Amino acid sequence: MDKIIKKIMEKIENNGYEAYIVGGYVRDALRGINSFDVDICTNALPKEIHKLFNINSNIYGSSNIKIGKYNIDITTYRKELSYENRKPNSLIYINSLDEDLKRRDFTINTICMDKNEHIIDKLEGIIDLNKGIIKSVDNPIDKIKEDPLRILRAIRLATTLDFELDEELNKAIKDNYMLVKTLSKERIKNEYSKILMSKNFQKGLNLSKKYKLNELLNITYDKIIYTPSILGMWAQINFSNMPFTKQEKSTIIKIAEILKIGSLNNLTLYKYGLYPSTVAFQILGISPKEINKLYKKIPIKERKDIAITYTDIINILDLKSKNNIKNIYQDLEENILNYNLKNNNKEIKKYLEKNKGKW
C-alpha cells in the first residue's frame, strides 16, 4: 500500500474511528493490477472527516481528496433508504461496516483492506473473484429495482474483468431490463463509454444485445474495430439521444464520415482536420505517425492559409454578388490541395484572371 493511502487511514484511526479500503482498489490489488481510485469507508461522520483533512465537499456522505496520482473518496458507513437515478435521495449514517457492505452492488466490490493490508471478506467476495463471477449482494431483483444502473454496471464489470454473471443476476436482468429506460442519458452514456474503452468491448455489446438493451436504447452497429479514442468507438455505432457536447458530436460525425469515404487524400485531411482523420484512419489500419506525416505536408490547413484576401477575390472577379464566394473558395482549395495551383498570391491572382468566366 502506498504510504499516501496508509497515512490517511492512520489519521482516521488515530482519531478514534475505523477505516477500510473497499471496492475496486482491493479487487484490483488481489488480481495484481494497480489502481489509483481509492474508496475508504469509515464510521467517522462527514463533518469529522472535514475537520481532519480540512475539506468541505460532501456528496451523499462522501468526501474527495486528490493527492498525487490518487483520487480518494472517504465515505461514511451508511444505509440508503431510497434512490433516484442511482443517486440516494434518502440515507442515514450508521456505525456498522457489516451493514454498509450489504448496501453495495456486487460481492466482488465488498472486499475490504485495512491499513496493514489485511483482507476482510465478510460476503465471500474472494470466492466469486476467484470463480470469475459477478454476483449480487442480496436479492438481485431488489438490488436492480433499487438502482437499475446496476444492470449496466454488471455488464461493464463482466466486460472489463472478463467475468460471467451468475444465474440469479442473469435472470433478474432478463426480467427487469426495461428499468434501464428510467436512467438518465448521461449515466447510460458513461457506462457504455467504459464498456467501449475496454479491449473486451465486444463482450459487453453482446451482453447488451442479449438483454435487449441495444433495442431498448436504439443502439445498432456493424463491425467495430477497437481504437483508444472513445469518440472513435462511438463513431462506429448508430445511437440516439446520447448527451455528448457540441464539440464531441461534431468530432463523432467527422470520424463517421471519413470511415464512409474510406480513402486518404489531402482533401480529406483538410476538410476534417488532423484528430478526426487520425482516429478514422487508425481504425482503417493506417498508423497515426503516417497520418501526421501526410498532414504536415498539405499546402493549406484551413481557408485563411490561402494566399489571397477576400477583397482581392471580389476585386479581381468584379463580383457584384457575393453568392458565389463559397464556390470560389472551394475551387481554390481543391486546386491547391491537388497541387494544380501553387499557394502563392501571384499564381492565385493569375488563376482567377484566367478563369473569370467560370463564376
C-alpha positions as CSV (number, residue, x, y, z in Angstrom):
1,M,0.0,0.0,0.0
2,D,1.3,3.4,-0.9
3,K,2.3,5.5,2.1
4,I,-0.1,8.3,1.0
5,I,-3.1,6.0,1.4
6,K,-1.8,4.5,4.6
7,K,-1.2,7.9,6.2
8,I,-4.8,8.9,5.5
9,M,-6.2,5.7,7.1
10,E,-3.9,6.1,10.1
11,K,-5.0,9.7,10.6
12,I,-8.7,8.5,10.7
13,E,-7.9,5.6,13.1
14,N,-5.7,7.8,15.4
15,N,-8.7,10.0,15.9
16,G,-10.8,7.0,17.2
17,Y,-12.5,5.9,14.0
18,E,-12.5,2.8,11.7
19,A,-11.1,3.0,8.2
20,Y,-11.1,0.4,5.5
21,I,-10.4,0.4,1.7
22,V,-13.3,-1.2,-0.1
23,G,-14.3,-2.0,-3.7
24,G,-12.3,-1.7,-6.9
25,Y,-8.9,-0.8,-5.4
26,V,-8.9,-4.0,-3.3
27,R,-10.4,-6.1,-6.1
28,D,-7.7,-5.0,-8.5
29,A,-4.9,-5.4,-5.9
30,L,-6.0,-9.1,-5.4
31,R,-5.7,-9.5,-9.2
32,G,-2.3,-7.9,-9.4
33,I,-3.5,-4.7,-11.0
34,N,-2.5,-1.2,-9.9
35,S,-5.4,1.2,-9.3
36,F,-5.4,4.9,-8.4
37,D,-9.1,5.3,-7.5
38,V,-9.4,4.6,-3.7
39,D,-12.6,4.2,-1.7
40,I,-12.2,4.4,2.0
41,C,-15.2,3.6,4.2
42,T,-15.4,4.8,7.8
43,N,-17.7,5.3,10.8
44,A,-16.5,8.9,11.0
45,L,-19.2,11.4,10.1
46,P,-18.6,13.7,7.1
47,K,-18.2,16.7,9.4
48,E,-15.4,14.8,11.3
49,I,-13.7,13.9,8.0
50,H,-13.8,17.6,7.0
51,K,-12.1,18.7,10.2
52,L,-9.4,16.0,9.9
53,F,-8.5,16.9,6.3
54,N,-9.6,20.5,6.1
55,I,-12.0,19.8,3.2
56,N,-15.7,20.8,2.9
57,S,-17.0,18.7,0.0
58,N,-19.8,16.3,0.8
59,I,-21.7,14.4,-1.8
60,Y,-24.0,11.8,-0.3
61,G,-21.7,11.3,2.7
62,S,-18.6,11.1,0.5
63,S,-15.6,13.4,0.7
64,N,-13.0,13.6,-2.0
65,I,-9.2,14.1,-1.7
66,K,-6.8,14.2,-4.6
67,I,-3.2,13.6,-3.7
68,G,-0.6,12.9,-6.4
69,K,-1.8,10.2,-8.7
70,Y,-4.6,9.1,-6.3
71,N,-8.3,10.0,-6.3
72,I,-9.5,9.2,-2.8
73,D,-13.1,9.1,-1.7
74,I,-13.8,8.8,2.0
75,T,-17.4,7.7,2.7
76,T,-19.2,7.3,6.0
77,Y,-20.9,4.0,6.6
78,R,-24.5,4.4,5.5
79,K,-27.8,2.9,4.7
80,E,-29.6,4.2,1.7
81,L,-33.4,4.3,2.1
82,S,-34.4,5.3,-1.4
83,Y,-32.8,6.1,-4.8
84,E,-33.5,8.4,-7.8
85,N,-31.3,7.9,-10.9
86,R,-28.9,5.9,-8.9
87,K,-28.4,8.8,-6.5
88,P,-29.6,8.0,-3.0
89,N,-32.0,10.8,-2.1
90,S,-32.6,9.4,1.4
91,L,-29.9,7.9,3.6
92,I,-28.9,7.5,7.2
93,Y,-25.3,7.2,8.6
94,I,-24.6,4.1,10.6
95,N,-21.8,2.7,12.7
96,S,-21.6,-0.8,11.2
97,L,-19.2,-2.0,8.5
98,D,-21.3,-5.1,8.0
99,E,-24.5,-3.1,7.3
100,D,-22.6,-0.7,5.0
101,L,-21.3,-3.6,2.9
102,K,-24.8,-5.0,2.5
103,R,-25.9,-1.9,0.6
104,R,-23.3,-2.4,-2.1
105,D,-23.9,-3.9,-5.5
106,F,-21.8,-7.0,-6.1
107,T,-19.9,-9.3,-3.8
108,I,-16.5,-8.6,-5.5
109,N,-16.9,-5.0,-4.6
110,T,-17.4,-5.7,-0.9
111,I,-13.8,-7.0,-0.1
112,C,-12.1,-4.7,2.4
113,M,-8.4,-4.0,3.3
114,D,-7.1,-2.4,6.5
115,K,-4.1,-0.1,6.8
116,N,-1.9,-3.2,7.3
117,E,-3.1,-4.8,4.1
118,H,-5.1,-7.4,5.9
119,I,-8.1,-8.6,3.9
120,I,-11.6,-8.6,5.4
121,D,-14.1,-10.6,3.3
122,K,-17.4,-10.7,5.0
123,L,-19.6,-11.6,2.0
124,E,-17.3,-14.1,0.3
125,G,-16.3,-11.8,-2.5
126,I,-13.0,-13.5,-2.9
127,I,-14.7,-16.8,-3.8
128,D,-16.6,-15.0,-6.6
129,L,-13.5,-13.2,-7.6
130,N,-11.6,-16.4,-8.0
131,K,-14.5,-18.0,-9.9
132,G,-14.8,-15.0,-12.2
133,I,-18.4,-14.4,-11.2
134,I,-20.4,-11.2,-10.9
135,K,-22.9,-11.9,-8.1
136,S,-25.3,-9.6,-6.5
137,V,-25.2,-8.7,-2.8
138,D,-28.5,-10.0,-1.5
139,N,-31.6,-10.4,-3.8
140,P,-30.6,-9.2,-7.4
141,I,-34.2,-8.3,-8.3
142,D,-34.4,-6.0,-5.2
143,K,-31.0,-4.5,-6.0
144,I,-31.9,-3.8,-9.6
145,K,-35.2,-2.2,-8.7
146,E,-33.4,-0.2,-6.1
147,D,-30.9,1.1,-8.7
148,P,-31.3,0.0,-12.4
149,L,-27.9,1.3,-13.2
150,R,-26.6,-2.0,-11.6
151,I,-27.7,-3.7,-14.8
152,L,-25.2,-1.7,-16.8
153,R,-22.6,-1.9,-14.1
154,A,-22.9,-5.7,-14.1
155,I,-22.3,-5.7,-17.9
156,R,-19.4,-3.3,-17.6
157,L,-17.7,-5.3,-14.9
158,A,-18.2,-8.6,-16.9
159,T,-16.6,-6.8,-19.8
160,T,-13.6,-5.2,-18.1
161,L,-12.9,-8.2,-15.9
162,D,-13.9,-10.8,-18.4
163,F,-16.2,-12.4,-15.8
164,E,-19.6,-14.1,-16.1
165,L,-22.9,-13.1,-14.5
166,D,-24.2,-15.6,-12.0
167,E,-27.6,-17.3,-12.9
168,E,-29.7,-15.3,-10.4
169,L,-28.3,-12.0,-11.6
170,N,-28.7,-13.1,-15.2
171,K,-32.4,-13.9,-14.7
172,A,-33.0,-10.7,-12.8
173,I,-31.6,-8.6,-15.6
174,K,-33.6,-10.5,-18.3
175,D,-36.8,-9.9,-16.3
176,N,-36.1,-6.3,-15.5
177,Y,-34.0,-4.8,-18.4
178,M,-36.8,-2.3,-19.2
179,L,-35.8,-0.4,-16.0
180,V,-32.7,0.9,-17.8
181,K,-35.1,3.3,-19.6
182,T,-35.6,5.1,-16.2
183,L,-32.0,6.1,-16.0
184,S,-30.6,9.5,-17.1
185,K,-28.9,9.5,-20.6
186,E,-25.7,10.8,-19.0
187,R,-25.4,7.7,-16.8
188,I,-26.2,5.4,-19.6
189,K,-23.6,7.0,-21.8
190,N,-21.0,6.9,-19.1
191,E,-21.4,3.1,-18.6
192,Y,-21.4,2.3,-22.3
193,S,-18.3,4.5,-22.7
194,K,-16.5,2.4,-20.1
195,I,-17.6,-0.7,-21.9
196,L,-16.3,0.6,-25.2
197,M,-13.0,1.7,-23.8
198,S,-12.3,-1.9,-22.8
199,K,-10.4,-4.0,-25.4
200,N,-13.0,-6.7,-24.5
201,F,-15.8,-4.3,-25.6
202,Q,-17.4,-6.9,-27.9
203,K,-18.4,-9.0,-24.8
204,G,-20.2,-6.0,-23.4
205,L,-22.0,-5.3,-26.6
206,N,-23.0,-8.9,-26.9
207,L,-24.4,-8.9,-23.4
208,S,-26.2,-5.6,-24.1
209,K,-27.8,-7.3,-27.1
210,K,-28.6,-10.5,-25.1
211,Y,-30.5,-8.4,-22.6
212,K,-32.3,-6.4,-25.3
213,L,-30.7,-3.2,-24.2
214,N,-29.4,-2.4,-27.7
215,E,-33.0,-2.5,-29.0
216,L,-34.3,-0.6,-25.9
217,L,-31.8,2.2,-26.3
218,N,-31.7,2.3,-30.2
219,I,-28.1,1.2,-30.4
220,T,-27.0,-0.5,-33.7
221,Y,-23.7,-1.2,-35.3
222,D,-21.9,-3.4,-37.8
223,K,-18.3,-4.4,-37.3
224,I,-16.4,-2.3,-34.7
225,I,-12.7,-2.0,-34.7
226,Y,-11.1,-1.0,-31.4
227,T,-9.4,2.4,-31.0
228,P,-8.2,4.0,-27.8
229,S,-10.3,7.1,-28.8
230,I,-13.8,6.9,-27.1
231,L,-15.2,9.2,-29.8
232,G,-13.8,6.9,-32.4
233,M,-15.6,4.0,-30.8
234,W,-18.9,5.9,-30.7
235,A,-18.4,6.9,-34.3
236,Q,-18.8,3.3,-35.3
237,I,-22.2,3.0,-33.6
238,N,-25.6,4.3,-34.5
239,F,-27.2,5.8,-31.5
240,S,-29.7,8.4,-30.5
241,N,-30.1,11.0,-27.7
242,M,-26.7,10.4,-26.0
243,P,-25.6,13.6,-24.2
244,F,-22.4,14.5,-26.0
245,T,-21.1,18.1,-26.1
246,K,-21.4,20.0,-29.3
247,Q,-17.7,19.5,-30.0
248,E,-17.9,15.8,-29.3
249,K,-20.9,15.4,-31.6
250,S,-19.1,17.2,-34.4
251,T,-16.0,15.0,-34.0
252,I,-18.0,11.8,-33.9
253,I,-19.8,12.9,-37.2
254,K,-16.5,13.7,-38.8
255,I,-14.9,10.4,-37.9
256,A,-18.0,8.5,-39.1
257,E,-18.0,10.4,-42.5
258,I,-14.3,9.7,-43.0
259,L,-14.9,6.0,-42.3
260,K,-17.6,6.0,-45.0
261,I,-15.3,7.7,-47.5
262,G,-12.5,5.3,-46.7
263,S,-9.8,7.0,-48.7
264,L,-6.9,9.1,-47.6
265,N,-6.0,12.3,-49.5
266,N,-5.2,15.9,-49.0
267,L,-8.9,17.0,-49.3
268,T,-10.0,14.6,-46.5
269,L,-7.2,15.8,-44.2
270,Y,-8.0,19.4,-44.9
271,K,-11.8,19.1,-44.6
272,Y,-11.9,17.0,-41.4
273,G,-8.7,18.0,-39.6
274,L,-5.9,16.1,-38.0
275,Y,-7.6,14.5,-35.0
276,P,-10.7,13.1,-36.7
277,S,-8.6,11.9,-39.6
278,T,-6.0,10.2,-37.3
279,V,-8.7,8.3,-35.4
280,A,-10.7,7.3,-38.5
281,F,-7.7,6.1,-40.5
282,Q,-6.2,4.3,-37.5
283,I,-9.5,2.3,-37.5
284,L,-8.9,1.7,-41.2
285,G,-5.4,0.5,-40.5
286,I,-3.2,3.5,-41.2
287,S,-0.8,4.5,-38.4
288,P,-1.1,7.9,-36.6
289,K,2.5,8.5,-37.5
290,E,1.8,8.2,-41.2
291,I,-1.3,10.5,-40.9
292,N,0.7,13.1,-39.1
293,K,3.4,13.0,-41.7
294,L,0.9,13.5,-44.5
295,Y,-0.9,16.3,-42.7
296,K,2.3,18.2,-42.2
297,K,2.8,18.2,-46.0
298,I,-0.6,19.5,-47.1
299,P,-0.1,23.0,-48.5
300,I,-3.0,24.6,-46.6
301,K,-4.6,23.6,-43.2
302,E,-7.5,26.0,-43.2
303,R,-9.1,28.6,-45.5
304,K,-7.2,31.5,-44.0
305,D,-4.0,29.9,-45.2
306,I,-4.9,30.6,-48.9
307,A,-2.5,33.3,-50.1
308,I,-5.1,35.8,-51.2
309,T,-7.6,38.1,-49.4
310,Y,-11.3,38.1,-49.7
311,T,-11.2,41.7,-51.0
312,D,-8.7,40.7,-53.8
313,I,-11.1,37.9,-54.9
314,I,-14.0,40.3,-55.1
315,N,-12.0,42.9,-57.0
316,I,-10.3,40.6,-59.5
317,L,-13.5,38.9,-60.4
318,D,-15.5,42.1,-60.2
319,L,-18.2,40.3,-58.3
320,K,-21.5,42.2,-58.0
321,S,-22.9,39.4,-55.8
322,K,-21.2,37.5,-53.1
323,N,-23.3,34.4,-53.6
324,N,-20.5,32.6,-55.4
325,I,-17.7,33.3,-53.0
326,K,-18.2,29.9,-51.3
327,N,-17.8,28.1,-54.6
328,I,-14.7,30.1,-55.5
329,Y,-13.0,29.3,-52.2
330,Q,-13.9,25.6,-52.7
331,D,-12.4,25.7,-56.2
332,L,-9.2,27.3,-54.8
333,E,-8.9,24.8,-52.0
334,E,-9.3,21.8,-54.3
335,N,-6.8,23.0,-56.8
336,I,-4.2,23.9,-54.2
337,L,-4.7,20.7,-52.3
338,N,-4.4,18.6,-55.5
339,Y,-1.2,20.6,-56.4
340,N,-2.8,22.0,-59.6
341,L,-2.3,25.5,-58.2
342,K,0.6,26.9,-56.1
343,N,-0.4,28.6,-52.9
344,N,1.2,32.0,-53.6
345,N,-0.5,35.3,-54.2
346,K,0.8,35.9,-57.8
347,E,-0.3,32.4,-59.0
348,I,-3.7,32.6,-57.5
349,K,-4.4,36.0,-59.0
350,K,-3.3,34.8,-62.4
351,Y,-5.6,31.7,-62.0
352,L,-8.6,33.9,-61.1
353,E,-8.0,36.3,-64.0
354,K,-7.8,33.4,-66.4
355,N,-11.0,31.8,-65.1
356,K,-13.2,34.9,-64.7
357,G,-15.9,33.4,-66.8
358,K,-16.1,30.3,-64.6
359,W,-18.1,32.2,-61.9
